[in-house]
Amino acid sequence: MEFTESQKVYAKVVQKAWEDAQFKQELMASPVEAIEKLTGEKLNLSEGQTLVVRDQTDESTVYINIPAQPKNLA
């Protein structure tokens, strides 16, 4: 199984947040800037999109992410 570039970046960001409390704080406050600083590359979000980072490390809470419904469902 090969990972996409996006999946590799996601894994790198999560690993860094687990290991570095300062980076985690920066990621929570300014996610785009923190990721760009970590990767050294511009993050390409579509116009109008916002990147939201939530700390879900509290093991006593279960989180469910409900994504947008695909527009082309049959």
C-alpha positions in Angstrom: 0.0 0.0 0.0 1.5 3.3 -1.0 0.6 6.5 0.7 -0.3 9.7 -1.1 1.7 12.8 -0.6 -1.2 14.3 1.5 -1.2 11.2 3.8 2.6 11.5 4.3 2.3 15.2 5.2 -0.6 14.4 7.6 1.5 11.7 9.3 4.4 14.0 9.6 2.3 16.7 11.2 0.6 14.4 13.7 4.0 12.8 14.7 5.5 16.2 15.2 2.5 17.4 17.3 2.8 14.3 19.5 6.5 14.9 20.1 6.8 18.7 20.3 4.4 20.6 22.6 5.5 24.0 21.1 4.7 22.8 17.6 1.3 21.5 18.8 0.5 24.9 20.2 1.5 26.6 16.9 -0.5 24.1 14.9 -3.6 24.8 17.0 -3.2 28.6 16.7 -2.1 28.9 13.1 -2.3 25.5 11.3 -1.4 26.6 7.8 1.6 28.5 8.9 2.8 25.7 11.2 2.5 23.1 8.5 4.2 25.3 5.9 7.0 25.9 8.4 7.4 22.2 9.1 7.3 21.1 5.5 9.0 24.0 3.9 6.3 24.1 1.2 3.2 26.2 0.5 0.0 24.6 1.6 -2.5 24.7 -1.3 -6.1 25.1 0.1 -8.8 25.9 -2.4 -10.2 29.4 -2.2 -12.7 29.7 0.6 -11.3 26.7 2.5 -10.2 26.9 6.1 -8.0 24.4 7.9 -9.2 23.5 11.4 -7.1 21.6 13.9 -8.6 20.2 17.1 -6.7 18.5 19.9 -8.3 15.1 20.2 -5.7 13.6 22.5 -8.1 13.3 25.5 -8.7 9.5 25.5 -11.9 9.9 27.6 -13.6 11.6 24.7 -14.6 10.0 21.4 -14.7 12.3 18.4 -16.6 11.8 15.2 -15.8 13.9 12.1 -18.7 14.3 9.7 -17.3 15.3 6.3 -19.2 17.1 3.6 -21.6 15.0 1.6 -20.3 14.3 -1.9 -22.0 16.4 -4.4 -22.2 13.6 -7.1 -24.0 10.9 -5.2 -26.3 8.8 -7.4 
